[in-house]
Amino acid sequence: MRTRRSQSGPFKEKVYYRDSDFEGICLDALKASACLPASPSPVRIDRFVEKHFASLQFADLGPNILGCTEFSAKGVSAILISSSLEEEPGKPAERRLRSTIAHEAGHGLLHAHLFADLAAAQAQSQFADWTNPSKPRILCREIEGLSPSVRVSSYAGRWWEYQANRCIGSLLLPQKLFTEAIRPYGQMKGMLGTLVVPSDKRQVAAEGLAEVFDVNPAAVRIRMDQLFPETQENQLSL
C-alpha cells in the first residue's frame, strides 16, 4: 500500500493498492475470521462481516443507496445494507446482496485508517456523508461492473469505490479456491504449463462457478478476466 496527499475528494490521502495487496488483505481477513472454506464453496460473507467488523444491519438508507459503512476512530462501527436488497426476491437478487455486503466489507478492510483523524471530516460530497462528524460513513450508491479494462478514471475519481469493488472477487471468489474450481474448464499451455481458460469454455465456466460460489455469473466473468484473461490464451498460442 502507498499513499499520497489527495488534491480532491473527501479524503486527505489517496491510497494505492497492488493486485496482490487486494488478494492478501482479503485472504488474511477470511482466515483470521475462520470464514475461508476448505474447498470451493460459498463464502459466508454475512458471517465474515459480523465476526471481523460488527453486526450486519439492514435499514432504509434512502433512494439509490445500496450500502453504507460507518467508521469511528477505532475502525468500522457498523455496516448497513439497504433493506430493499434483502426484500428483493430471486436467486440473482440474493447474490447481488452478497456482492453488496462484500463491497462494504472492502471499505472496512481498505479504508478504515482514512477515518482515524476525525477532524479531517470537513466536507460533504455525493460520495461520502460527513454530516455527523462523530459518525462519518461512506454511502455506496451503486456497484459498477469491474474488469481489467475498466480503469479507475471510469469511477469519476471515486478510487475508493473501485478498490471496494476489487474486494468483491477476492472475498467471494478467493484466488486459490477459484483456481481450483476453474481448473476443469481450463487447459495447460506453454512451456511453463500455464492454466488458461479457452474462449469457448468461458461462458459455461461462468455458469458453473456461479453455482459453486453462489454468485451471479457476471461476478465470475469479472474474476476470470482478472485471473485468467483471454489475452493470456492468445499470447501462449503464438
Kinemage of the C-alpha trace (Angstrom):
@kinemage 1
@onewidth
@group {chain A} dominant
@subgroup {mainchain}
@vectorlist {calphas} color= white
{ca met a 1} P 0.000 0.000 0.000
{ca arg a 2} L 1.183 3.517 -0.879
{ca thr a 3} L -0.389 6.849 -0.048
{ca arg a 4} L -0.076 10.400 -1.247
{ca arg a 5} L -1.842 13.616 -0.394
{ca ser a 6} L -5.121 13.931 -2.262
{ca gln a 7} L -5.829 17.102 -4.217
{ca ser a 8} L -9.565 16.417 -4.475
{ca gly a 9} L -12.332 14.304 -2.980
{ca pro a 10} L -13.335 13.813 0.662
{ca phe a 11} L -10.107 12.194 1.886
{ca lys a 12} L -6.818 13.817 2.864
{ca glu a 13} L -4.893 10.878 1.427
{ca lys a 14} L -5.193 8.835 -1.742
{ca val a 15} L -4.365 5.165 -1.241
{ca tyr a 16} L -2.870 2.815 -3.831
{ca tyr a 17} L -3.073 -0.983 -3.617
{ca arg a 18} L -1.480 -3.540 -5.914
{ca asp a 19} L -3.472 -6.540 -7.133
{ca ser a 20} L -1.504 -8.725 -4.732
{ca asp a 21} L -2.487 -6.387 -1.876
{ca phe a 22} L -6.198 -6.923 -2.517
{ca glu a 23} L -5.733 -10.683 -2.589
{ca gly a 24} L -3.545 -10.798 0.511
{ca ile a 25} L -5.634 -8.456 2.658
{ca cys a 26} L -8.882 -10.283 1.879
{ca leu a 27} L -7.356 -13.751 2.283
{ca asp a 28} L -5.789 -12.881 5.637
{ca ala a 29} L -9.082 -11.438 6.879
{ca leu a 30} L -11.061 -14.525 5.828
{ca lys a 31} L -8.551 -16.780 7.570
{ca ala a 32} L -8.493 -14.671 10.729
{ca ser a 33} L -12.275 -14.905 10.956
{ca ala a 34} L -12.327 -18.638 10.155
{ca cys a 35} L -14.519 -17.888 7.137
{ca leu a 36} L -12.305 -19.287 4.375
{ca pro a 37} L -13.829 -22.525 3.042
{ca ala a 38} L -11.561 -25.570 2.885
{ca ser a 39} L -12.669 -26.269 -0.695
{ca pro a 40} L -14.535 -24.333 -3.416
{ca ser a 41} L -17.888 -23.351 -1.920
{ca pro a 42} L -19.779 -20.178 -0.974
{ca val a 43} L -18.061 -17.826 1.466
{ca arg a 44} L -20.408 -16.900 4.295
{ca ile a 45} L -19.896 -13.205 3.752
{ca asp a 46} L -22.522 -12.152 6.291
{ca arg a 47} L -20.832 -14.195 8.999
{ca phe a 48} L -17.463 -12.775 7.980
{ca val a 49} L -18.695 -9.206 8.431
{ca glu a 50} L -20.183 -9.992 11.837
{ca lys a 51} L -17.020 -11.699 13.056
{ca his a 52} L -14.446 -9.351 11.561
{ca phe a 53} L -16.164 -5.985 11.990
{ca ala a 54} L -19.514 -5.528 13.685
{ca ser a 55} L -23.107 -6.597 13.380
{ca leu a 56} L -24.560 -6.520 9.883
{ca gln a 57} L -27.694 -4.403 9.796
{ca phe a 58} L -30.440 -3.806 7.265
{ca ala a 59} L -32.052 -0.391 7.103
{ca asp a 60} L -33.867 2.052 4.868
{ca leu a 61} L -30.922 4.012 3.520
{ca gly a 62} L -32.910 6.157 1.137
{ca pro a 63} L -33.258 6.093 -2.646
{ca asn a 64} L -30.428 4.570 -4.691
{ca ile a 65} L -28.273 3.782 -1.643
{ca leu a 66} L -27.294 0.100 -1.620
{ca gly a 67} L -24.965 0.050 1.349
{ca cys a 68} L -23.182 2.129 3.928
{ca thr a 69} L -20.070 1.635 6.049
{ca glu a 70} L -19.801 3.722 9.215
{ca phe a 71} L -16.476 4.428 10.887
{ca ser a 72} L -15.185 5.654 14.196
{ca ala a 73} L -11.678 6.454 15.379
{ca lys a 74} L -11.324 2.744 16.237
{ca gly a 75} L -12.348 1.468 12.812
{ca val a 76} L -15.616 0.112 11.416
{ca ser a 77} L -18.541 0.754 13.722
{ca ala a 78} L -21.359 -0.554 11.532
{ca ile a 79} L -22.093 -1.981 8.097
{ca leu a 80} L -25.566 -1.225 6.817
{ca ile a 81} L -27.287 -2.738 3.789
{ca ser a 82} L -30.422 -1.408 2.137
{ca ser a 83} L -33.454 -3.368 3.289
{ca ser a 84} L -34.757 -3.197 -0.295
{ca leu a 85} L -31.982 -5.605 -1.342
{ca glu a 86} L -32.927 -8.083 1.368
{ca glu a 87} L -36.583 -7.948 0.350
{ca glu a 88} L -35.995 -8.415 -3.380
{ca pro a 89} L -36.939 -11.987 -4.382
{ca gly a 90} L -34.998 -14.456 -6.509
{ca lys a 91} L -31.558 -16.015 -6.655
{ca pro a 92} L -29.935 -13.176 -8.692
{ca ala a 93} L -31.124 -10.707 -6.043
{ca glu a 94} L -29.749 -12.871 -3.220
{ca arg a 95} L -26.400 -12.990 -4.981
{ca arg a 96} L -26.435 -9.248 -5.598
{ca leu a 97} L -26.956 -8.843 -1.871
{ca arg a 98} L -23.869 -10.980 -1.207
{ca ser a 99} L -21.818 -8.809 -3.575
{ca thr a 100} L -23.053 -5.652 -1.855
{ca ile a 101} L -22.023 -6.990 1.550
{ca ala a 102} L -18.598 -7.896 0.152
{ca his a 103} L -18.279 -4.399 -1.321
{ca glu a 104} L -18.943 -2.797 2.066
{ca ala a 105} L -16.520 -5.219 3.711
{ca gly a 106} L -13.951 -3.987 1.197
{ca his a 107} L -14.351 -0.460 2.504
{ca gly a 108} L -13.869 -1.767 6.019
{ca leu a 109} L -10.694 -3.640 5.118
{ca leu a 110} L -9.089 -0.936 2.999
{ca his a 111} L -10.270 2.445 4.195
{ca ala a 112} L -10.747 2.449 7.966
{ca his a 113} L -7.420 4.199 8.520
{ca leu a 114} L -8.630 7.159 6.460
{ca phe a 115} L -11.119 7.937 9.218
{ca ala a 116} L -8.660 7.820 12.103
{ca asp a 117} L -8.351 11.590 12.050
{ca leu a 118} L -11.978 12.561 12.501
{ca ala a 119} L -11.028 16.220 12.394
{ca ala a 120} L -10.456 15.743 8.673
{ca ala a 121} L -14.177 15.160 8.143
{ca gln a 122} L -14.956 18.674 6.969
{ca ala a 123} L -16.574 18.309 3.580
{ca gln a 124} L -19.734 16.719 2.300
{ca ser a 125} L -19.918 15.204 -1.160
{ca gln a 126} L -22.171 12.915 -3.120
{ca phe a 127} L -19.786 10.068 -2.339
{ca ala a 128} L -19.420 10.323 1.435
{ca asp a 129} L -21.737 11.563 4.175
{ca trp a 130} L -19.894 13.754 6.679
{ca thr a 131} L -22.903 15.494 8.212
{ca asn a 132} L -22.278 13.849 11.587
{ca pro a 133} L -18.576 14.293 12.462
{ca ser a 134} L -18.809 11.617 15.163
{ca lys a 135} L -20.089 9.048 12.675
{ca pro a 136} L -18.549 9.536 9.227
{ca arg a 137} L -19.560 6.999 6.631
{ca ile a 138} L -19.224 6.002 3.015
{ca leu a 139} L -22.516 5.813 1.156
{ca cys a 140} L -22.478 3.412 -1.791
{ca arg a 141} L -24.993 4.285 -4.473
{ca glu a 142} L -24.262 1.526 -6.917
{ca ile a 143} L -21.914 -1.347 -7.655
{ca glu a 144} L -20.399 -0.891 -11.070
{ca gly a 145} L -19.005 -3.698 -13.197
{ca leu a 146} L -15.294 -4.058 -12.749
{ca ser a 147} L -12.942 -5.738 -15.182
{ca pro a 148} L -9.289 -5.172 -16.026
{ca ser a 149} L -10.430 -2.963 -18.917
{ca val a 150} L -12.276 -0.621 -16.524
{ca arg a 151} L -9.847 1.996 -15.259
{ca val a 152} L -10.005 3.961 -12.043
{ca ser a 153} L -10.813 7.021 -14.120
{ca ser a 154} L -14.114 5.372 -15.081
{ca tyr a 155} L -15.232 5.875 -11.479
{ca ala a 156} L -15.198 9.671 -11.838
{ca gly a 157} L -12.409 9.932 -9.308
{ca arg a 158} L -14.030 7.621 -6.768
{ca trp a 159} L -10.966 5.456 -6.307
{ca trp a 160} L -12.332 4.148 -3.006
{ca glu a 161} L -15.300 2.610 -4.845
{ca tyr a 162} L -13.008 0.970 -7.391
{ca gln a 163} L -10.979 -0.532 -4.555
{ca ala a 164} L -14.048 -1.776 -2.663
{ca asn a 165} L -15.293 -3.432 -5.854
{ca arg a 166} L -11.949 -5.196 -6.250
{ca cys a 167} L -12.570 -6.848 -2.902
{ca ile a 168} L -15.798 -8.469 -4.111
{ca gly a 169} L -13.903 -11.054 -6.123
{ca ser a 170} L -11.147 -11.517 -3.544
{ca leu a 171} L -13.678 -12.156 -0.772
{ca leu a 172} L -16.372 -14.159 -2.564
{ca leu a 173} L -14.063 -15.944 -5.023
{ca pro a 174} L -10.730 -16.397 -3.201
{ca gln a 175} L -7.945 -16.876 -5.717
{ca lys a 176} L -6.783 -20.336 -4.651
{ca leu a 177} L -10.315 -21.733 -4.453
{ca phe a 178} L -11.299 -20.066 -7.714
{ca thr a 179} L -8.288 -21.549 -9.489
{ca glu a 180} L -9.125 -25.000 -8.138
{ca ala a 181} L -12.744 -24.721 -9.255
{ca ile a 182} L -11.982 -23.420 -12.739
{ca arg a 183} L -9.291 -25.988 -13.493
{ca pro a 184} L -11.723 -28.494 -15.149
{ca tyr a 185} L -12.667 -25.781 -17.658
{ca gly a 186} L -9.077 -24.852 -18.482
{ca gln a 187} L -6.071 -26.163 -20.350
{ca met a 188} L -2.380 -26.187 -19.537
{ca lys a 189} L -0.421 -24.314 -22.199
{ca gly a 190} L 3.059 -23.035 -22.813
{ca met a 191} L 6.437 -24.297 -21.648
{ca leu a 192} L 5.605 -23.459 -18.038
{ca gly a 193} L 2.253 -25.223 -18.111
{ca thr a 194} L 0.152 -22.094 -17.529
{ca leu a 195} L -3.558 -22.637 -16.901
{ca val a 196} L -5.737 -20.806 -19.430
{ca val a 197} L -9.489 -20.841 -19.985
{ca pro a 198} L -10.346 -21.035 -23.717
{ca ser a 199} L -12.889 -18.631 -25.148
{ca asp a 200} L -15.373 -21.420 -25.894
{ca lys a 201} L -15.310 -22.543 -22.238
{ca arg a 202} L -15.675 -19.200 -20.506
{ca gln a 203} L -19.461 -18.921 -20.520
{ca val a 204} L -20.041 -22.450 -19.255
{ca ala a 205} L -17.331 -21.852 -16.649
{ca ala a 206} L -19.078 -18.678 -15.509
{ca glu a 207} L -22.374 -20.509 -15.122
{ca gly a 208} L -20.801 -23.481 -13.351
{ca leu a 209} L -18.735 -21.477 -10.882
{ca ala a 210} L -21.686 -19.202 -10.159
{ca glu a 211} L -23.372 -22.248 -8.620
{ca val a 212} L -20.233 -23.315 -6.760
{ca phe a 213} L -19.633 -19.932 -5.096
{ca asp a 214} L -23.248 -18.661 -5.018
{ca val a 215} L -22.561 -15.504 -7.008
{ca asn a 216} L -24.005 -14.170 -10.231
{ca pro a 217} L -22.263 -15.302 -13.457
{ca ala a 218} L -21.195 -11.708 -14.077
{ca ala a 219} L -19.074 -11.804 -10.913
{ca val a 220} L -17.374 -14.981 -12.144
{ca arg a 221} L -16.670 -13.437 -15.543
{ca ile a 222} L -15.088 -10.404 -13.904
{ca arg a 223} L -12.929 -12.607 -11.687
{ca met a 224} L -11.990 -14.782 -14.677
{ca asp a 225} L -10.894 -11.686 -16.600
{ca gln a 226} L -8.736 -10.657 -13.646
{ca leu a 227} L -7.029 -14.001 -13.047
{ca phe a 228} L -7.261 -15.751 -16.444
{ca pro a 229} L -7.606 -13.061 -19.133
{ca glu a 230} L -8.290 -14.106 -22.703
{ca thr a 231} L -5.176 -12.237 -23.832
{ca gln a 232} L -3.155 -14.800 -21.904
{ca glu a 233} L -4.559 -17.570 -24.085
{ca asn a 234} L -3.709 -15.648 -27.237
{ca gln a 235} L -0.132 -14.960 -26.110
{ca leu a 236} L 0.514 -18.600 -25.250
{ca ser a 237} L -0.855 -19.668 -28.624
{ca leu a 238} L 1.687 -17.661 -30.618
